[in-house]
Amino acid sequence: MKPSVRAAVAAIASAHSGNKNVSSVYSHAESSRRTITAAVNGSSVTSYDHEGGCHINGSLPSLYHYGVGAHITLNPNGSGSYNGYDYDTGSHFTVSVSGHTVQIYDHGESSHFAYSA
């Protein structure tokens, strides 16, 4: 997954899991904050990557990232656990949300990525 897509997934999963609005995420791997707003109402997702200048919208589990021009699936499994697929890179991923911490395992890169939202 591209870093911008991972950050968007982290923001959306955090918003959904915590039933809250997210205004940014901090990538521990990149040591930087990315301004991504995310709100989830039921299954409806409204998100905007301010640095990438693009929307990431849809209804869970089916989202569309307008910046990369590709679909993303984000399936909630309960208790802050998600699995998904990034159609841009053909990569599966898993997400775990606990409080303000979001962990993403990107199968395409065989790596874990941590975010704070």
C-alpha positions in Angstrom: 0.0 0.0 0.0 1.1 3.5 -0.6 1.8 5.6 2.6 -1.1 7.9 1.8 -3.6 5.0 1.5 -2.3 3.5 4.7 -2.8 6.8 6.5 -6.3 7.1 5.2 -7.2 3.6 6.3 -5.8 4.4 9.7 -7.9 7.5 10.0 -11.1 5.8 8.8 -10.7 2.7 11.0 -10.0 5.0 14.0 -13.1 7.1 13.3 -15.3 4.0 12.9 -13.9 2.0 15.9 -14.0 5.0 18.2 -17.2 6.5 16.9 -15.5 9.8 16.6 -14.2 12.3 14.0 -10.5 12.2 13.2 -8.6 15.3 12.0 -5.1 13.8 11.5 -2.9 10.8 11.9 0.7 10.5 13.1 2.8 7.9 11.3 5.4 6.5 13.6 7.3 5.0 10.6 7.5 8.3 8.8 7.7 10.4 12.0 5.2 12.8 10.6 1.6 13.9 10.9 -0.8 13.8 8.0 -3.9 15.9 8.0 -6.7 13.5 7.1 -10.3 14.2 8.2 -12.5 11.1 8.6 -16.1 10.7 9.9 -18.2 7.6 9.8 -22.0 7.6 10.2 -23.3 4.1 10.4 -21.4 2.6 7.4 -21.1 5.8 5.4 -17.6 7.2 5.3 -16.6 10.7 4.5 -12.9 11.4 4.5 -10.5 13.9 2.9 -6.7 13.9 2.7 -5.8 17.6 2.8 -2.2 17.0 1.8 -3.1 14.7 -1.1 -6.1 16.9 -2.1 -8.5 14.0 -2.4 -11.6 12.4 -1.0 -11.8 8.8 0.3 -15.5 8.0 0.5 -18.0 5.2 0.3 -19.9 2.8 2.5 -18.1 0.2 4.6 -16.7 -2.1 3.4 -16.4 -0.5 -0.1 -14.4 2.7 -0.3 -12.9 4.7 -3.2 -9.6 6.6 -2.9 -9.9 9.4 -5.5 -6.1 10.3 -5.1 -5.0 6.9 -6.4 -8.1 6.2 -8.4 -8.8 2.8 -6.8 -11.1 0.9 -4.5 -10.3 -0.2 -1.0 -12.2 -2.7 1.0 -12.3 -2.2 4.8 -14.2 -4.9 6.6 -15.1 -4.4 10.3 -14.7 -7.6 12.3 -15.7 -6.1 15.6 -13.6 -4.9 18.6 -11.5 -2.6 16.5 -10.4 -5.4 14.1 -10.5 -5.0 10.3 -9.3 -6.7 7.2 -9.1 -5.3 3.8 -7.8 -5.1 0.3 -6.1 -2.3 -1.6 -7.0 -2.6 -5.3 -4.3 -0.1 -6.3 -1.4 -2.3 -5.2 -3.2 -5.6 -5.0 -2.3 -5.9 -1.3 -4.3 -7.4 1.6 -4.0 -5.8 5.0 -5.3 -6.1 8.6 -6.0 -3.3 11.0 -6.2 -3.3 14.8 -7.5 -0.2 16.7 -7.0 0.2 20.4 -7.8 3.7 21.8 -5.8 6.2 19.8 -3.4 3.6 18.4 -3.9 2.0 15.0 -1.7 -0.9 13.8 -1.7 -1.9 10.2 -0.1 -5.0 8.8 0.5 -4.6 5.1 0.8 -8.0 3.5 2.2 -6.5 0.3 5.2 -5.1 2.2 5.2 -7.8 4.9 5.5 -5.0 7.5 3.6 -3.5 10.5 2.9 0.3 10.5 1.8 2.2 13.6 -0.3 5.3 13.7 -1.8 7.6 16.4 -5.1 9.2 15.6 
